[in-house]
Amino acid sequence: MLLPFPLGLEWTWLLGVWAIGEIILRIVLLGVIPGNRRPTTAMAWLLAVFLIPSVGFILFLLFGNYRLSRRRREQQEEVNQRVRVGTSALAAVASGYDGPEWVVSAGELNRRLGSLPMVDGNTVELIPGYEESIKAMTEAVRGAKEYVNAEFYIMSSDAVTDELLTELEKAAVRGVAVRLLFDHIGTLRIRGYRRLVRRLRRSRIQWRRMLPLLPIHGQWRRPDLRNHRKILVIDGQVAFTGSQNLIEPSYNNPAHRRAGRKWVELMARLEGPIVATLNVVFATDWLSETDESLEYQLRLPASAAPGRVTAQVVPSGPGFVTENNLRLFNTLIYSAQHRISVCSPYFVPDDSLLYAITTAAQRGVDVELFVSEKGDQFLVHHAQRSYYEALLEAGVRIYLYRAPFVLHAKHFTIDDEVAVLGSSNMDMRSFSLNMEVSVMLLGAETVDLMRSVESGYREVSLELTLDDWLRRPMIAKYVDNVARLTATLQ
């Protein structure tokens, strides 16, 4: 059979040009990709480019830029400057916290990186129950008089969230300024997204998508950058933050329901000056999405608050160049003297965090890690498992929260001095790609509350031993190791 075109020098020439082009591409990217990236991240991208040059290059163009647009970074810096001015009076009065110097030093680090000071006089209530936290938020919104600022990575209109959304709608009708933000891609992929949008359009709620991907409107960026924060502020008096999204506990997924899989969360209800500083983070994101300044809301309470907890908000994400959350986590872990308890649904540490945790265990600190027995994301879960051997050999105790539940809470405690909770996982995505918010809470009173939550996890978890882990099938180890190669890109 004769082909309609010759197979000769033309094809040889084209293939030669293609091969030379791929060699040139490899050489060029060898000097481009490592710029301002972790060596491990750069090596992962280079591996992709060298194995599949054309496809790897396209993926790098789509996902290789972890920074926000210049406009958004400039807005972030502008708001940071306003925050410094707006909180200068408070910053001039030193916090009354009289704990260890290493805690004070961590607070100074946070202030320099995130512009927000440590503030005294706060109250903290931890809410580990999923529906209980949504009911608490609903009750707070019901009492709103001036404004409600809500920001969540994922939102849904379903049986569990319906009452809260109804109260937000009622608040807007009675004249309360209700502002709502949700991550575009995070919420878009959830069943019922269109139903939620239709409901919001019918309401008087002011709402926006965060980090929208709408090319026809000129809104484009790296597709997997996310605003992962969870914040609710009412009248500058009460705030909620933590790990929980506004969605029913099986994420509107029939397969999860059939398997009995539900997400386990931890939220905090806060009162005191910390509410105003948490509202700063919302105001930053609202300004980025709407160009509307909420600077008038960023006033600290005129009178002293009755609480006894010193606290500090720590924003992080691509809008900052300093990986605020990672620096704080490492600082606190290296400072620990007695005990570290970590709960993270996605524990995929970079080298610095892995060294901090294993070094703590090797120098005699009691270190425990709570993770899910079975994760909800295949690659992340298997990448996480690839670190278990090093952790166990160092002396870290690993507790697997029993399936089918997904332990999604994100928090840790250091000695009897510090508790940290928020939206940030301990993985490279949360350190570099996601916009996150954490709250550092100081004092034995709050640590005791967190330890009580951790004890509840321990009671329903299976402790993993090194001997058991080393006996796992070779195919499982192979999959874990392959997934680990993608860890810096997830």
C-alpha positions in Angstrom: 0.0 0.0 0.0 1.4 3.4 -1.0 1.2 6.3 1.4 0.2 9.8 0.0 3.5 11.2 1.2 7.1 9.9 1.1 8.9 8.5 4.2 12.4 9.8 3.5 14.6 12.8 4.1 11.7 15.1 5.0 10.7 13.1 8.0 14.3 12.5 9.1 14.8 16.2 8.9 11.7 17.0 10.9 12.5 14.5 13.6 16.0 15.9 13.8 14.7 19.4 14.3 12.3 18.1 16.9 15.1 16.3 18.8 17.4 19.3 18.7 14.6 21.5 19.9 14.0 19.3 22.9 17.7 19.3 23.7 17.7 23.1 23.5 14.6 23.3 25.7 16.2 21.1 28.3 19.3 23.2 28.4 17.4 26.5 28.7 15.1 25.3 31.4 18.0 23.8 33.3 19.0 27.4 34.0 15.5 28.9 34.4 13.5 26.4 36.6 15.9 26.5 39.7 15.5 30.3 40.1 13.9 31.2 43.4 12.6 27.6 44.0 13.5 25.0 46.5 16.0 22.5 45.1 13.5 19.7 45.6 10.8 21.6 43.6 13.2 22.5 40.9 14.4 18.9 40.6 10.8 17.6 40.3 10.1 20.1 37.4 13.4 19.2 35.7 12.6 15.5 36.0 9.3 16.2 34.2 10.9 18.3 31.5 13.7 15.8 30.9 11.4 12.7 30.7 8.6 14.3 28.7 10.1 17.7 27.4 7.1 19.1 25.5 4.4 18.0 28.0 6.6 18.9 30.9 7.2 22.4 29.5 3.5 23.0 29.0 2.8 21.9 32.6 5.5 24.2 33.8 4.0 27.1 32.0 0.6 26.3 33.6 1.7 25.4 37.1 5.2 26.6 37.5 4.5 30.2 38.6 3.5 30.2 42.2 3.3 33.9 42.6 0.2 36.0 42.4 0.0 38.8 39.8 2.1 41.9 40.4 -1.2 43.9 41.0 -2.2 41.5 43.8 1.2 41.5 45.4 1.3 45.3 45.4 -2.2 45.4 47.0 -1.0 43.0 49.7 2.0 45.3 50.5 -0.3 48.3 50.5 -2.6 46.7 53.0 0.4 45.6 55.1 1.5 49.2 55.3 -2.0 50.3 56.3 -2.1 47.6 59.0 1.2 48.8 60.4 -0.2 52.3 60.7 -3.5 51.2 62.0 -2.1 49.0 64.7 0.8 51.2 65.6 -0.8 52.4 68.8 -1.3 48.8 69.9 2.2 47.8 68.8 3.6 50.6 70.9 2.2 49.1 74.0 4.0 45.8 74.6 1.9 42.7 75.2 1.7 41.7 78.8 2.6 38.1 77.9 5.3 37.0 80.4 6.0 33.5 79.2 9.3 32.1 77.8 11.5 34.3 75.7 11.4 31.9 72.7 7.6 32.5 72.5 8.1 36.2 72.5 10.7 35.8 69.8 8.2 33.8 67.7 5.7 36.5 68.1 8.2 39.1 66.9 8.9 36.9 63.8 5.2 36.8 63.0 4.8 40.6 63.4 7.7 41.3 61.0 6.5 38.8 58.4 2.7 39.3 58.6 2.5 42.8 60.1 0.1 41.8 62.9 1.0 42.1 66.6 0.4 39.8 69.5 -2.7 41.0 71.4 -3.8 40.3 75.0 -7.3 40.0 76.5 -8.9 37.3 74.2 -11.2 34.4 74.9 -11.0 31.2 73.0 -13.6 28.4 72.7 -12.6 25.3 70.7 -15.4 23.5 68.8 -14.5 20.0 67.6 -18.1 19.1 66.6 -18.8 19.6 62.9 -22.4 20.5 63.1 -21.9 22.2 66.4 -19.5 24.7 64.9 -21.9 25.6 62.1 -24.7 26.1 64.7 -22.4 28.4 66.7 -21.6 30.4 63.6 -25.3 30.5 62.7 -26.2 31.9 66.2 -23.5 34.5 65.9 -24.7 35.7 62.5 -28.3 35.8 63.9 -27.1 38.5 66.3 -25.2 40.6 63.8 -26.0 44.3 63.8 -23.4 46.0 61.5 -21.5 43.6 59.3 -20.7 40.0 58.7 -17.5 39.1 56.8 -17.3 35.4 55.7 -14.5 33.8 53.8 -14.3 30.0 53.2 -12.3 27.9 50.7 -15.4 25.8 50.0 -19.1 26.7 50.4 -22.2 24.8 49.7 -26.0 25.2 50.0 -27.1 21.9 51.6 -29.0 20.6 54.5 -26.3 21.2 57.0 -25.4 24.8 55.9 -28.9 25.9 54.9 -29.7 27.6 58.2 -26.5 29.5 58.3 -27.0 30.7 54.7 -30.6 31.7 55.6 -29.3 33.8 58.5 -26.8 35.5 56.2 -29.6 36.3 53.8 -31.8 37.6 56.6 -29.0 39.7 58.0 -28.5 41.3 54.6 -32.3 42.1 54.3 -32.3 43.8 57.7 -29.5 46.1 56.7 -26.4 44.3 57.9 -23.5 44.5 55.4 -22.9 40.9 54.5 -19.8 40.2 52.5 -18.9 36.7 51.4 -15.9 35.2 49.7 -15.3 31.6 48.5 -12.5 30.1 46.4 -13.6 29.8 42.8 -12.0 26.4 41.9 -12.3 25.0 45.4 -16.1 25.5 45.4 -16.7 25.0 41.6 -15.6 21.3 41.9 -18.2 20.6 44.6 -21.6 19.1 43.6 -24.2 21.9 43.9 -22.0 24.8 42.8 -24.6 26.3 40.4 -27.3 26.0 43.1 -25.2 28.0 45.5 -24.5 30.7 42.9 -28.2 31.0 42.0 -29.0 31.4 45.7 -26.4 34.1 46.2 -27.6 36.0 43.1 -31.1 36.1 44.5 -29.9 37.4 47.9 -28.7 40.8 49.0 -25.4 39.3 50.1 -22.3 40.9 48.5 -20.2 38.0 47.2 -17.2 37.3 45.1 -15.2 34.4 43.9 -11.6 34.3 45.2 -8.8 33.8 42.7 -11.3 33.4 39.9 -10.3 31.7 36.7 -12.4 33.5 34.1 -10.3 34.0 31.0 -13.0 35.9 29.1 -12.8 38.5 31.9 -9.1 38.6 31.8 -8.8 36.7 35.1 -6.0 34.1 34.7 -3.2 32.7 36.9 -1.6 29.4 37.8 -4.8 27.2 37.9 -4.0 25.5 41.2 -3.3 28.6 43.4 -6.0 28.6 46.1 -7.3 30.8 48.8 -7.7 28.2 51.5 -8.6 30.4 54.4 -11.7 30.0 56.7 -12.8 33.2 58.5 -16.0 34.5 59.8 -16.2 37.9 61.6 -19.3 39.4 63.1 -19.4 43.2 64.0 -15.7 43.1 65.0 -16.8 41.4 68.2 -16.8 37.6 67.4 -14.7 35.6 65.0 -14.4 32.0 63.9 -11.5 30.3 62.2 -10.0 26.8 61.8 -10.1 24.0 59.4 -13.8 23.7 58.5 -15.4 24.6 55.2 -19.1 25.5 54.9 -20.4 22.2 53.6 -22.0 19.1 54.9 -19.4 16.6 56.5 -19.3 14.2 53.5 -18.7 17.1 51.0 -21.9 16.4 49.0 -20.3 13.2 47.6 -22.6 10.2 47.4 -19.6 7.8 47.4 -18.4 9.3 50.7 -21.9 8.9 52.2 -22.1 5.3 51.1 -18.7 4.6 52.7 -19.6 6.5 55.9 -16.8 8.9 55.2 -17.1 12.2 57.1 -14.6 15.0 57.7 -13.5 15.7 61.3 -12.7 19.4 62.0 -11.7 21.9 64.7 -12.9 25.5 64.8 -12.2 28.2 67.3 -14.7 30.9 68.5 -12.7 34.0 69.4 -13.5 37.3 71.2 -11.2 40.2 72.0 -8.7 42.2 70.0 -7.7 39.2 67.9 -11.0 39.6 66.1 -9.9 42.9 64.6 -6.6 41.5 63.4 -8.3 38.4 61.9 -10.6 40.9 60.1 -7.5 42.5 58.6 -6.9 39.2 56.6 -10.5 39.2 55.3 -10.2 42.9 54.4 -7.0 42.1 52.4 -8.8 39.5 50.4 -11.9 41.6 49.9 -9.8 44.5 48.6 -8.0 42.1 46.2 -11.3 40.9 44.7 -13.4 44.1 44.8 -11.0 47.1 45.1 -13.2 48.1 48.0 -11.3 49.1 51.2 -12.7 48.1 54.6 -10.1 50.1 56.4 -12.8 51.7 58.5 -13.5 48.3 60.1 -10.0 47.7 61.2 -10.3 49.4 64.5 -9.2 47.7 67.7 -11.6 47.7 70.7 -11.4 51.0 72.7 -11.9 49.2 76.0 -9.9 46.3 77.5 -11.3 42.9 76.7 -12.0 40.5 79.6 -10.2 37.4 78.2 -6.9 36.0 79.5 -5.4 34.6 76.2 -2.7 36.3 74.2 -3.0 35.6 70.5 -1.6 36.5 67.1 -2.9 36.0 63.6 -0.4 34.8 61.0 -1.4 35.2 57.3 0.6 33.4 54.7 0.5 32.6 51.0 1.8 33.7 47.6 1.1 37.3 48.5 4.0 37.0 50.9 7.5 36.0 49.9 8.6 34.7 53.2 6.5 31.5 53.8 5.3 32.9 57.1 3.6 29.7 58.3 6.6 27.4 57.6 9.0 29.8 59.4 6.7 30.0 62.4 6.2 26.2 62.5 9.9 25.5 62.3 10.7 28.1 64.9 8.3 26.7 67.4 9.3 23.1 66.8 13.0 23.8 67.3 12.1 25.7 70.5 10.1 22.8 72.1 11.6 21.3 75.2 9.1 18.6 76.3 6.2 17.8 74.0 5.0 18.4 70.4 1.6 17.2 69.2 0.8 17.8 65.5 -2.5 17.1 63.7 -2.3 17.6 59.9 -4.5 15.9 57.3 -1.8 16.4 54.6 1.6 16.0 56.2 4.1 16.3 53.3 6.9 18.4 54.8 9.8 20.1 53.1 13.3 19.2 54.2 13.4 22.0 56.8 10.2 20.9 58.6 11.1 17.2 58.4 14.5 18.0 60.0 12.8 20.1 62.7 10.4 17.4 63.7 12.8 14.5 63.6 15.5 16.5 65.4 13.0 17.3 68.2 12.3 13.6 68.6 16.0 12.7 68.5 16.8 15.2 71.3 14.3 13.7 73.6 11.1 15.7 73.0 7.9 13.6 73.0 6.6 14.1 69.5 3.3 12.7 68.2 1.6 13.1 64.8 -2.1 12.5 64.1 -3.0 11.7 60.5 -5.8 9.9 58.7 -5.6 6.1 58.3 -6.9 6.6 54.8 -6.6 10.0 53.1 -9.1 11.5 50.6 -6.5 12.5 48.0 -4.5 9.6 46.5 -1.2 11.2 45.6 -1.0 13.4 48.7 -1.9 10.4 51.0 0.8 8.2 49.4 3.4 11.0 49.4 2.6 11.5 53.1 3.1 7.8 53.8 6.6 7.9 52.3 7.8 10.0 55.3 6.5 7.6 58.0 9.7 5.5 58.1 12.0 8.4 58.7 9.6 9.8 61.4 9.2 6.5 63.2 13.0 5.8 63.1 13.5 9.2 64.7 11.1 8.4 67.5 7.9 10.2 66.4 4.7 8.4 67.4 2.2 8.3 64.6 -1.5 7.8 65.3 -3.8 6.8 62.4 -7.3 8.2 62.8 -9.5 5.3 61.9 -11.2 5.2 58.5 -13.6 5.9 57.1 -13.3 9.3 58.8 -11.0 11.9 57.4 -9.1 13.9 60.1 -9.1 17.3 58.5 -8.3 19.4 61.6 -5.1 21.4 61.4 -3.4 22.3 64.6 -0.4 21.6 66.9 0.8 22.3 70.5 4.2 23.0 71.8 5.0 22.2 75.5 2.5 23.9 77.7 3.0 27.3 76.1 1.7 27.4 72.5 -1.3 26.2 70.5 -1.6 26.9 66.8 -4.7 26.3 64.6 -6.0 27.5 61.3 -6.3 26.5 57.7 -2.7 25.6 57.0 -1.7 22.0 56.4 1.9 20.9 57.0 2.7 20.4 53.3 4.5 22.3 50.6 1.2 23.4 49.0 0.2 25.2 52.1 3.6 26.8 52.5 4.0 28.1 48.9 0.8 27.9 46.9 -2.2 28.4 49.2 -3.3 31.6 50.9 -3.7 30.4 54.6 -4.4 31.9 58.0 -3.2 30.6 61.3 -3.7 31.8 64.9 -1.1 31.4 67.6 -2.6 31.0 71.0 -0.5 31.4 74.1 -0.8 29.9 77.6 -1.4 26.6 79.4 -5.2 27.3 79.5 -5.6 27.1 75.7 -3.0 24.3 75.4 -5.0 22.2 77.8 -8.1 22.7 75.7 -6.2 21.6 72.6 -4.7 18.6 74.5 -8.2 17.5 75.4 -9.1 17.4 71.7 -5.9 15.5 70.9 -6.7 12.9 73.6 -10.0 12.3 71.9 -8.1 11.6 68.6 -5.8 9.2 70.4 -8.6 7.2 71.8 -10.0 6.4 68.4 -6.7 6.0 66.5 -4.4 3.1 65.8 -0.7 3.7 66.7 1.6 2.8 63.8 4.8 1.0 64.8 8.0 0.8 62.8 8.0 -3.0 62.7 4.4 -3.0 61.2 5.3 -0.3 58.8 8.4 -2.1 57.5 6.3 -5.2 56.8 4.0 -3.4 54.3 3.9 -4.8 50.8 6.6 -3.8 48.3 4.0 -2.5 45.9 2.7 -0.1 48.5 6.2 1.2 49.2 6.7 1.7 45.4 3.6 3.7 45.1 4.5 5.8 48.1 7.9 6.6 46.7 6.6 7.5 43.2 4.0 9.8 44.9 6.8 11.5 46.8 8.3 12.7 43.6 5.2 14.8 43.0 5.1 16.2 46.5 6.7 19.5 45.7 4.3 20.0 42.8 1.0 19.1 44.5 
